[in-house]
Amino acid sequence: MFETKENNFVSLHYVYMIECTNGSYYTGYTTNIDRRYKEHKRGTSKCSYTRSFPPKKLIAVWSFDNKSAALKKEFEIKKLSKIEKIKFARHAGYPS
């Protein structure tokens, strides 16, 4: 996805959270949320965790202007407990 910022094209960076069929929450990083979620749903070789525990639904998405900020947030989310992840995802305002 691209957005125009003062006539320059800027690639957005996303951190997303998926609820899996085993009840776990998978968090990842991408520059194309639609493509990446489809890869998780198909169980491609890039998606080893969600191949074993398929996605139930996409529950949250956060966008960032740069990769560094996105990866930092992904790391922070991955350290959270399951309950903390659920609470954090609720604040994303993403429709479930």
Backbone as a ProteinNet text record, in pm:
[ID]
protein_1_A
[PRIMARY]
MFETKENNFVSLHYVYMIECTNGSYYTGYTTNIDRRYKEHKRGTSKCSYTRSFPPKKLIAVWSFDNKSAALKKEFEIKKLSKIEKIKFARHAGYPS
[TERTIARY]
83.1	0	87.3	42	116.3	24.1	74.1	1.3	88.3	23.2	97.4	125.8	248.9	289.2	370.3	306.7	370.8	430.1	350.1	387.3	497.9	530.6	625.9	549.4	586.4	522.1	598.4	522.5	580.2	519.1	602.8	554.2	518.2	399.3	359.5	405.3	424	467.5	360.4	329	218.7	263.2	204.1	211.6	68	50.4	-83.7	-90.4	-212.6	-234.5	-346	-319.5	-413	-451.3	-580	-624.2	-621	-554.4	-540.6	-643.9	-664.3	-766.4	-738.7	-613.3	-581	-597.7	-646.8	-668.3	-550.4	-440.6	-323.2	-335.9	-245.6	-243.7	-107.2	-107.9	15.8	32.2	151	181.2	291.5	276	375.7	389.2	485.3	516.6	504.7	458.6	451.8	440.9	459.4	433.5	306.3	246.6	122.9	33.6	-57	-138.3	-228.8	-287.2	-375.6	-300.5	-184.6	-104.2	-59.3	-13.2	40.7	-67.3	-185	-293	-334.3	-338.6	-371.3	-266.2	-138.6	-33	-57.2	-95.3	-126	-244.9	-348.3	-468.3	-435.5	-348.4	-309.8	-210.2	-142.8	-44.1	83.3	128.5	250	371.9	480.5	602.2	661.2	627.8	675	607.9	499	414.3	413.7	524.6	534.5	440.1	425	338.1	191.8	146.2	4.7	-25.8	75.1	51.2	9.7	70	34.7	-93.1	-111.9	-228.7	-292.3	-379	-434.2	-503.5	-503.4	-569.6	-720.5	-778.3	-923.2	-972.4	-903.8	-937.7	-826.7	-823	-733	-799.8	-733.9	-801.7	-749.2	-628.8	-577.1	-469.5	-464.4	-360.8	-319.6	-189.1	-134.3	-43.2	-49.3	36	142.4	257.3	372.2	435.1	499.2	565.7	701.8	760.2	892.4	904.5	992.3	1011.6	1060.1	1148.9	1205.7	1097.5	1007.9	899.1	807.1	779.1	691.6	755.6	882	949.3	963.9	982.1	989.4	855.9	746.2	612.9	583.9	621.4	601.9	672.3	795.1	873	804.9	753.5	683.7	559.3	483.1	359.4	390.6	492.9	527.8	567.4	611.3	649.7	529.4	412.6	293.7	233.5	162.9	88.1	-33.9	-99.2	-218.5	-325.8	-349.3	-450.3	-411.7	-284.8	-238.1	-252.6	-226.9	-242.2	-387.9	-478.9	-621.7	-661.9	-619.9	-651.4	-590.2	-467.1	-397	-466.8	-508.9	-577.4	-710.9	-780.4	-908.8	-893.2	-780	-754.2	-714.8	-689.8	-653.3	-773.3	-892.4	-1012.5	-1040.6	-980.8	-999.4	-1125.7	-1215.8	-1339.1	-1311.4	-1366.7	-1345.2	-1467.6
-117.8	0	123.8	222.7	346.6	463.7	562.1	686	800.2	903.5	1019.5	1111.4	1155	1247.3	1356.6	1471.6	1583.5	1540.1	1472.9	1427.8	1322.7	1265.1	1153.8	1029.4	916.2	792	732.8	699.4	645.7	509.1	410.8	277.5	273.5	223.5	208.9	73.9	68.1	-53.7	-89.5	-216.4	-261.3	-367.1	-360.1	-467.1	-515.7	-645.1	-702.1	-814	-842.2	-951.2	-1040.5	-1168.7	-1269.8	-1361.3	-1389.3	-1491.7	-1624.3	-1723.8	-1853.5	-1952.9	-2061.4	-2159.5	-2230.1	-2228.9	-2291.8	-2195	-2071.3	-1972.8	-1881.5	-1902.6	-1817.3	-1691.4	-1596.6	-1471	-1456	-1446.7	-1431.9	-1285	-1230.8	-1092.2	-1091.4	-1008.4	-1001.7	-862.4	-850.9	-725.7	-747.8	-646.4	-654.2	-514.1	-504.5	-379.5	-391.5	-511.5	-532.7	-628.4	-572.1	-651.9	-750.6	-710.3	-800.9	-923.6	-900.4	-1011.2	-1103.1	-1043.6	-1123.5	-1208.9	-1151.4	-1229	-1345.1	-1322.3	-1430.4	-1541	-1503.3	-1604.4	-1687.6	-1622.4	-1695.8	-1789.7	-1741.5	-1824.3	-1945.2	-1926.2	-2036.3	-2132.1	-2086.5	-2172.2	-2187.6	-2078.2	-2085.3	-2116.4	-2152.8	-2191.8	-2077.4	-1952.7	-1836.9	-1829.2	-1901.1	-1886.8	-2014.5	-2048.9	-2177.5	-2188.9	-2084.3	-2093.9	-2109.1	-2023.5	-2028.5	-2142.8	-2209.1	-2332.8	-2442.9	-2441.7	-2539.4	-2501.6	-2371	-2318.2	-2210.6	-2249.3	-2155.1	-2033.9	-1923.7	-1803.2	-1818.7	-1766.7	-1761.8	-1626.9	-1517.9	-1385.1	-1285.2	-1181.2	-1069.5	-980.2	-956.6	-882	-740.5	-708.6	-572.7	-543.2	-416.7	-369.5	-229.5	-206.6	-75	-34.8	90.3	136	232.8	230.7	312.7	370.6	486.2	550	489.4	418.5	360.6	221.1	144.2	4.6	-8.7	79.3	72.3	82.1	177.7	194.4	73.4	18.9	-98.3	-219.6	-243.8	-359.6	-346.4	-223.9	-199	-234.6	-191.1	-220.2	-370.8	-436.1	-581.3	-652.7	-613.3	-673.8	-651.8	-530	-499.1	-586.1	-599.8	-678.9	-825.8	-877.8	-1019	-1052.4	-953.8	-977.1	-977.8	-932.4	-924.5	-1062.3	-1072.5	-1194.9	-1199.3	-1313.5	-1327.6	-1225.8	-1209.5	-1114.2	-971.3	-937.6	-803.6	-781.5	-884.3	-873.7	-846.5	-915.6	-896.1	-751.8	-702	-564.4	-465.1	-488.6	-399.3	-397.5	-514.3	-523.2	-449.5	-454.8	-384.5	-234.1	-181.6	-37.9	1.2	-96.6	-66.1	-13.8	-45.5	0.1	-73.2	-190	-269.5	-353.7	-350	-428.9	-577.9	-648.2	-793.8	-868.9
0	0	0	-70.5	-75.3	-49.2	18.9	40.3	-8.1	-57.2	-103.1	14.8	25.7	130.5	63	40.2	-27.9	-161.6	-243.3	-377.5	-380.5	-266.7	-262.1	-220.7	-277.7	-238.2	-120.5	-18.7	103.9	129.4	152	184.4	331.7	361.6	500.7	553.8	682.1	750.1	852.3	861.5	946	1046.1	1163.6	1262.2	1275.8	1278.1	1281.7	1383.9	1428.5	1522.4	1468.4	1470.5	1421.9	1538.1	1549.3	1643	1567.7	1624.6	1559.2	1612.4	1537.8	1573.3	1706.3	1752.6	1880.9	1998.4	1969.3	2074.7	2100.6	2030.1	2047.9	1961.9	1986.8	1911.6	1845.9	1713.8	1636.8	1600.1	1620.9	1585.1	1480.8	1377	1271.8	1212.9	1122.1	1052.7	902.2	828.9	683.6	623.9	493.9	421.9	339.3	338.5	262.5	341.9	416.8	509.1	435.9	323.6	248.8	198.3	136.1	84.5	197	306.7	416	483.2	503.6	565.3	475.3	345.3	251.1	258	275	289.9	415.3	523.3	646.8	624.7	558.7	533.9	445.8	347.6	256.9	320.9	427	492.6	411.6	349.6	267.4	353.3	288.9	360	442.6	409.7	486.6	623.7	640.9	760.2	842.6	902.1	970.2	1090.3	1170.5	1287.8	1246.7	1155.7	1117.7	1021.1	973	897	993.8	1112.9	1216.1	1290.1	1309.9	1381.8	1294.8	1202.9	1104	1166.5	1092.9	1142.4	1147.6	1253.6	1268.4	1214.9	1260.4	1208.9	1241.2	1161.6	1183.1	1286.5	1400.1	1506.4	1526.1	1476.3	1493.4	1389.6	1348.6	1255.7	1299.8	1305.1	1335.9	1220.1	1176.6	1066.1	1118.3	1051.7	1089.7	963.4	979.5	866.5	835.9	933.4	907.3	967.5	910.1	948.2	1092.1	1132.4	1266.8	1373.9	1360.5	1458.5	1459.5	1341.9	1332.5	1399.6	1372.3	1431.2	1582.6	1629.1	1772.6	1839.2	1776.8	1831.1	1825.4	1715.6	1705.2	1820.5	1848.2	1956.3	2091.2	2114.7	2239.6	2256.3	2149	2155.4	2181.1	2117	2133.4	2276.6	2354	2493.8	2587.7	2540	2624.8	2652.7	2763.1	2792.3	2700.7	2696.6	2612.2	2651.6	2779.9	2827.4	2788.6	2803.6	2765.5	2614.8	2535.7	2390.1	2353.1	2419.3	2391.8	2423	2538.6	2577.8	2479.3	2440.7	2348.1	2212.2	2166.4	2037.4	2040.1	2151	2163.7	2144.6	2189.7	2176.3	2033.7	1948.3	1809.4	1732.8	1779.7	1712.3	1583.1	1566.3	1445.6	1461.1	1365.9	1379.7	1378.4	1475.5	1479.1	1435.1
[MASK]
++++++++++++++++++++++++++++++++++++++++++++++++++++++++++++++++++++++++++++++++++++++++++++++++

